[in-house]
Structure formats: C-alpha cells, structure tokens
Amino acid sequence: MKRVILACLTSAVLIGDVMAVEVMHWERRPLEIPLPVGDERIVTLKRNVRVGLPSALANSEVLRVQSAGGVLYLKAFEAFETHRVRVQDVESGDVLLLDLLAREGASSEEVLVVDSREASSDSTSSGSSGAEVTKASSSTKDASPRDVQHPTATPVPVRLTRHAAQSLYAPQRTIEPLRGASRVPMRLPESLNTLLPSLPVTATPLGAWRFDGWTVTAVMLENDDRQRAFELDPRWLQGDFYSATFMHPYLAPRGSLEDTTTVFLVTRGGGLDRALSLLEKAPDAKEGTL
C-alpha cells in the first residue's frame, strides 16, 4: 500500500471566519494553548498530523479534537487544567508537544505554529546574493504558467478531498469551486467487504470525484459491534491508495451517535474499483493485468 496520509475532516474546514492570528514558535518546548470553553479554537500546523490525547482528555464530552489538512480544530466543553498533548507529523514522524488547558474567557484567536528550524532555513535562503535572485526571477519569467507552482500551493489530493467533503456535507452556497473537478461513476458494489477486513465495519460507497488525474471516493463506515469502539488507523485499510482522510478519528459502538463516519480515499490512474482490484488479484490469476 502506498504512503497513506491520515487526517480527519469536518465542516469546520469548509467555512472559516477571518480572525486575528496568534503566531507561536516551536523551539522544542511545549506550547501552551488556552482554549475557551464552548468555542472552537483553530491551530494551524501546515502538516498532516495524528494527535495523541491523555486519558483525561480522551472524552468527546470534555474535548473535541478534529484534524484536516494540517489544521487542528479544538473545542473544550468544560474547563480543565493543563494536559500535555502529543502531536506527530504523519510523514516525518516529528513530534510537537502542546499544553492544553480550558477556561472561561480564553482567547479564541487562530494559532499559527511556526517551526523555528524552518523559519531559520527560509531566512537563510532569502539572504542569497542579488545575482542568484535575479537569475531565479528570470527563470520564472521564462517558464510557462503551467510549469510554475507556488511553493505553498495546496496539493491536488488535499483540494480534491476538501471539495468532495464540501459536496457531501456543506451547504451548496458554501462549496469552494474547483474548476475541472467532476463527479464520476464509482463502478463499485453496495458494500466493500475487503476495505477494512480486520474490523466489524460496513463500508458503503457514497460518491466519487475526479480532478487532474486524481480520483477521490467517499465511503461511509458504520460500526457493527454494539460493545466496542475503534480508533481508525489508515494502515488497516486494504487497497492501493495515495491517501485516506477520516472525518472522525474513531467509531463508537453501534447504536450511538458516533457509530458512523466517512473516509475519503484518493487514488491516481483510476478509481477505487481499480485500487481494490489490484489488491485482490493473485499473482497467478488468469485474467490479464489491469
């Protein structure tokens, strides 16, 4: 299975208010982030992460943590003292520590976390000689618009996943246009029994969208076990995917309000039907190679 990116999507990423931003510098020391009780606070990390909560905060009635495209959405439902939260970069494995506490009247400003090492690297790069800068500028002018991409441009899989999530769950008027993206047939059975074979989960395809050679397929996951809850780990998914984005980090027991979620599976060079069939094909299969 290809490298899988785990993130949790919510409607909060779809509609954002313009707010002041508090910049915090990560210098290998825990960052203290107070949370207002009852209001959501956004923490932008600019990297796909997984969040490890201490037992005191691993309760959806105390703290809701959602992650999407390098952004954390934190909402405390009651006041609590400082607890250390471990945030890990999915791709590099780097760990960042946050000291979260919740209290009435705390700021709800958006937080931007800047890695001091990256900031230092950027500063060094900007100190290049004038000749080097001129050469780079000239090269950019000569390149066609299709060849030049802004270094901070959002990757296509992220944009396509966001578009699919908005198309399914956001009001029509709030959907951000993605020119060239279109909904496409899925060619899938009603239930995907091989997607999460290790869990008692029913996986039902909801829809698929294609853009610039990439395809994202939304699949509803329902917990069939009335006794157990499950953390959702992309490594348990079976198939040839580029990325997997869960709307929620876990499934609660069947019959509860949180027993259902959606996963967005991004593939390239074909849809989810091909990604699953590649896995199912045995080496000695008689059929021709797809």
N, C-alpha and C positions, 0 to 999 in steps of 0.2 A: 504494500500500500504506500502511496506517495506521502510526502510530508503533509501532515494534517494540521490545520490551524483551528484552535478551539476558541470560540467566543460565544457570548450569549446575547441575543438581540432582543430589544424591547421597543415599544413605541416611543420611548424617551429619546432614542437616537433619531427618530423621524422628524420631530418638531423641536427646535431649540430656540429659546429666547436669547436675545443679545444681552449679555450681562458683563459686568466687570470681571476681570480675570486676575487671580492672585497667583503669582509665579513662585514656585518653590524649587530649590536646587537640591538635587540628590547628591550628597557627598559621602555616601556610605554610613550615614547616620539616620536613624528613624525619623520620618517626617510626621509631625503631629498635625492631625487634621480634625478639628472640631466639627461635629455635624449638628445642624439644627433639628430639633425634634419635630417630626411631622412634615418636613420639607426635604426635597431631594437636593443633594449636592453632587456636582459633576467633577470628576477628577480625570484630566486628560494626560495619558502616559505616552501616546503615539507609538504604541507597540502592543501586539496581541499578548494577553496575559491570562494566567489562571490564578485564582485567589484562594488562599488557604485561611479559613477562619478558625479562631479558637472556639472551644465548645460553648463558651458563654455567649458568643455572637452567632453561632450556627443555628439560629432560630428565626424563621421568617416573620415572627411576631415581634422580634426585637430589632432586627436589621435586615433590610433587603439590599442585596448586592447583585448588580447586573453589569455585564461587560459586553461591549460591542465596538469592534474596530479600534482598539487601543484606548477606549474611554470607559471609565467606571462610573456607574450611577448608584449612589449610596443614599439610602433613606432610613433613618432611625425612627422607630415608632415609640420609643421610650428612652428616657435618659439613662446613660450608663457611664461608668468610669473608664479610664484608658485601658484599651486592649491592643496588643500588637498583632497586626495582620501581615501575613507573608504574601507578597505578590511576585510571581515568577514569569519572566519572559518565555513564551512558549517556544520561540525559535532558538534563542541563545542560551536559555537556562539561567540567565542572570536573575538575582533576587533583589527585590526592593522591599523595605520594611515601612509600614505605615502604623502610626499610633493613633487609633481612632477612639474618640470619645463623643458622647452626645449630651447636649444640654439645651435648655430653652434659650432662645435668642441668639444662638451661634450663627455665624455668617453662613449664607447660602451661596456666596460667590463661587464661580467656577475656579477650579485649581488647575494650573498647568505645571506639571512636573518636568523639570529640565535636568538631564544628566550632565553633571559638571564636566565629565570627560568629553562628551560630545560637543559641549559648548566651547571647551578649550580647543578641540580639534577644528571646529568651524572658525574660531578666531585666528588660529594659525594659518588656515587656508586663505582667509581674507587678507593676510599680510603678505601675499605673494608679490613679486615685482611687477611694476607697471607694464613691462613688456609682455609678461605672461598673461596679464589681464586683457591687454589689447588683443593678443593672439586668440584667446578664448572667445572674446566678443566677435572677432572677425569670423571665426569658425562657425559660431552660432548663426551669424547673418547668412553664411553661405548654405547652411543646411535648410532643407525644406521643413515646413511646419510639421509634417508627419514624422520627421526624424527627431525633432526636438521635444523632449518632455520635461516639464518642471520637476525638479528633484523631489518635491514634496507632493506630487500628484498622487491622488488616491488610486491604488491598484485596481485594475478592472474587476477581479473577483470580489473585492470589497464593495465596489459600486454596484455590481450586479446583485449581490446578496442583499444589499440595502434596498435596491429597487424592488426585489421580489417580496421582501418583508413589508414594505410600504404597500405594495399592490394587494397583499392579502389582508393586512390589518389596519392600515391607516385610512382616514377619510380621503375620498378621491381628490379633494381640493388641495390636500397637503402633500401629495405624491410629487417628489422631485423628478422632473423629466430626465430621461436618459435616452437621448436621441440614438436610434438604431436598435434599441432593445425591443424584443417582441416575445409574446407568449407563444410557445410551441407545443405540439403534441408530445405526450410522455411515452406512449407505447409500453406501458408498464401494467402488471396485474394489479388487482384491487388491494392486495396485501403483499408486502415484501418480507417474506419469511426468512430470507437469508441475510438481511441487513444487520440485525443485532441478534444473532442466534444464541448468544450466551445469556440473554435476558428475557424474562417473560413479558415481552413487549409486542404490541401490534403496531406495525408500521404501514401507514396508508398514504400513498402519493396524493398531493394536493394540486400541484401545478408546476410548470417548468417555463423558464425564460432563457433566451439566448442573446448574446451580445459579443461581437468582435471575436468569434471563435470559441467563446466560453458558454457553458450552459449551467444554470443553477436549478435544482429541483427541490421543491419544498415537500417534506414528508412529515406527516403528523405521527407522533409517538404516544401511545397510550399504555400505561402500566396495567397489566392483567392480574397482578398479585395484590390481594387485599391486605396483606400483612407486612409487606416490605416496601421500603423506599430505596431508590437507586440514584447514586451520583452518575452523571453522564460523562463518559470519557470517550473521546473520538477514536482512541486506539481499539475500542471494542467494535467499531463499525467494520463491516466486511465489504470491500469493494475498491475500485481503483479511482480514488477521489483526489482532487487537489486540496480541497479544504472542506471542513464541516463546521457549521455555526449553529449552536443550540440557542434557542430563545431563553431557556432556563437551565441552570446547572444541575438540576436533579428532577426525578419523578417521584411524587408522593404516592402512597398506597392507593389502589383503585377505590373509587368512591369519594375521594377527597377533591377539593377544588384545584389541586395542583397535580393531578394524576395524568395530565396531558400537556405536551409541549410540541414544538416544531423544530426540525433540524433542516438547515439549508445546505445541500450538498453541491459543490461546484466541481464540474468536470470539464475536460478540454478534449476536442476532437470527437465529440459525440455526447449523447445524453446519458442519463443514469442507467438506461437499459443496457447500454454497451459497457458501462463501468461494472455493472453486476455480472453480466455475462462473461466478461473476461476472467472473473474470479471463478465462475462455475465451470468453465471449460477445462477439462482434464487434458494433460499433455498428450494422451493417446486418443483424443476424441476424433471421431471420424469426420466431423464437419470441418469445413475449410476455416482457415484463420480469418477472424473478423478484421 
